[in-house]
């Protein structure tokens, strides 16, 4: 039976898994920027930086993250030296990249045209963004713990699985809140363009949380026996 060896074994000083943590930090970076951009947009605040400037920052972060992703994929060891299935690894990189793509798409829809967000929806939308951010932030400790298990630095899989469960539960909460929020927006006395724009923005935020859960499921498969 062929046994998998630690990433790169003795042949590489750098683990591809640790590159995933570097890539994740770009997600963490973009979360605060989206929050700032959203608050500026819905409140029309003049003290915040311009929405376009913040949107451009997201584009720059996404471009940098793409470079990290390409570098990881271009320097993968031979399949024999990979501690996890290569397909799972590539699926995870795709899922994590999709989180950033959804964030970029969310700001794209918000900036499609300037609209005034009704006061009744300002706080609920910002709160929804916070729930999505919580989901994404829960992915970091799950990823870091998985890397430790894969590298033999940690052995307790149950601790790691509990982190996966937290992501799933948080994702479920986001789904429930999305349905309530979209229903209220759809039934509001707003111009149809405004309704369409807000709903697509919320759908993109929800997609971020969904991709976090997908990443979590892939990590769980990596440590499964």
N, C-alpha and C positions, 0 to 999 in steps of 0.2 A: 504494500500500500504506500502511495506517495504521501509523504508528510510535508506540510507547509512549514517554511522557516520564517523567522521574524523578518519584517520588511528589510530587504536588501542584505539581511544577515550581517556578515562581516564585511560586505563589499561596499556599503554606503554609509556615510556619516549622517545622512539626513533621511528621516522617514517621510514617505508621502502622506501618511496620516497626519503628521504635524503640519503639513501644508494645508490640510483642510481647516485646521484651527486658524491659520493665518487668513485663509479665505473667509472664514466665518467672521473675523473681526471687522471685515468690510460691511457685513450685514449690521453688526452692532453700531458701526459708525453711521450708517444711513438712517437708523431708527430715530435718533435724536433730530436729525435734519428734517425728516418727514414731519415729525411732531412740530418743529418750529415753523415749517412751511404751512402746515395745516392751520396752526393757530393764527399765523399772519393772515391767511386767506379768509378764514371764517369770521374773524373779528375785525378784519380790515385795519389792523394795527399799523401805525406809521412808524413805531419805534423799532419794529422788527426789520431785519434785512429783507430786501425785495424777494418776492416769491420766485421770480425767474432766476435770481442768483442762487437761491437754495436748490432749485430744480437742476441747475447746471452742476452743482456740487454732487448731486445724486448721480448724474450722468458720468462725472469724473470718477466717482467711487466704483460705479459699475464697470467702467472701462478698466480700472486698475484691478478689480476682482477678476475680470476675464483674463488678464495677463497672468495672474496667479494660477488660475484654473488651467490655462494652457501650459504653463511651466510644470505644474504637477503632472498633467497627462503626458507631457513630452519626456518626462524623466522617470517614468514608472519602471521598476525592476522587471525582470523576466517573471512570468507567471509562477515558476517554481519557487521563487524567493518571496512571494507575497503571502502574508499571514492571513489575509482574508481573500475571498473570491474576487477576482478582478472585475467581474460584471457588477457585483455589489458595490465595489469601490467607485466605479464609473457612474453607476446609478445615483450614488450619494452626491458626487460632485455636481451632477445634473440637477438634482433636487435642491441642493443648496444654492446653486446659481439661479434657479427659478424663483427663489425668494427675492433675490435682488431684482430680477426682471419684473416681478409683480409690483415691487416698490416703485420702480421706475415708471411702470405703466399707470400706477395710481396717480402719481403727480402729473403724468401726461394728461390724464382725463380731467384732473382738477384745473390744470392750466389751459385747457382747450379753449375756454372763453371765460371771461370774468363774470361772475354772478354773485349776488348777495345771498348768503346762506341765512335763512330765517333764524331768528334768535332761539326759537324752540328746538332747533336741530344742532345748534352750535356745540353745546356741552355733550349731548349724546354722541355726536360724531367724534369728538376729541376723546371721550371715554372709550369709544369703540377702538380707536387707534391705540389707546393704552392697553387694551386687552390683547390686541394683535402683537404689540411690542412685548408684552409679558410672555406670549407663546414663543416668540423668536428668542428671547433671552433665556428661556428654559432649555433651548437647544444647546447652548454653550456648555453647561456642566455635563449634559448627556454625552456630547461629543468628546469632551476631555476625558470623561470616565471610560468611555469606550476605547479611546486610544491607549489608556493605561492598561486596560484588560488585554488588548491586542498585543501590547509590548511586554506583557507579563509583570507590569508594575503594580497591578491590582488583581485580586482574585474573586472578589465578592460580586457576582453577577446580579444578585438580588438588589443591591444598592443601585446599580445601573438601571435595572428594569423598573425600579420605582421612579426614576427620573423620566423614563419613557412614558410611564403611566400619567405622570403630571402633565406632560405635553399633550397626551391624548385627551385628558380631562379638560385642559385649558382650550384646546381646539374645539371640543364640544360646546364649551361656553361661548366661544366666538361665534359658532354656527347658530346657536340659539339667539344671541343678541343681534346677529345680522338679520335674521328673519323678522324680528320685531321692528328693527330700525327701518328696514326696506319697506315693510308694510305701512309704517307711519308716513314715510316720505311719499310713497305711491298714492296714498289717500289724502295727501295734503293739497291745499289750494295753491298749487304752484304751476308755473309755465311748464309744459311738457319737456322742454329742453333742459330746464333746471332739474326736473325729476330724473331724467335719463342720465344726466351728467353726475349727479350725486350717487345714484344707484350703481353706476359703473365704477365710480371711485371706491365705494364700499365693497363691491365685489372683488376688486383688485386687492384691497387690504385683506379680505377674507382669504383670497388665494395665497397670500403670504403665510397665513396660519396653516392652511391646508398643506402647503409645501413643507412647513416645519414638521408636521405630523408624518408626512411621507419620508422625510429624512430620518426621523425617529424610528420608523418601522424598518428602514434599511440598516440603521445602526443595530437594532435588535437582532436582525438576521445575521449580522457580522459576528456577534458573540454567541449565537445559538449553537448548541452541540447536537 
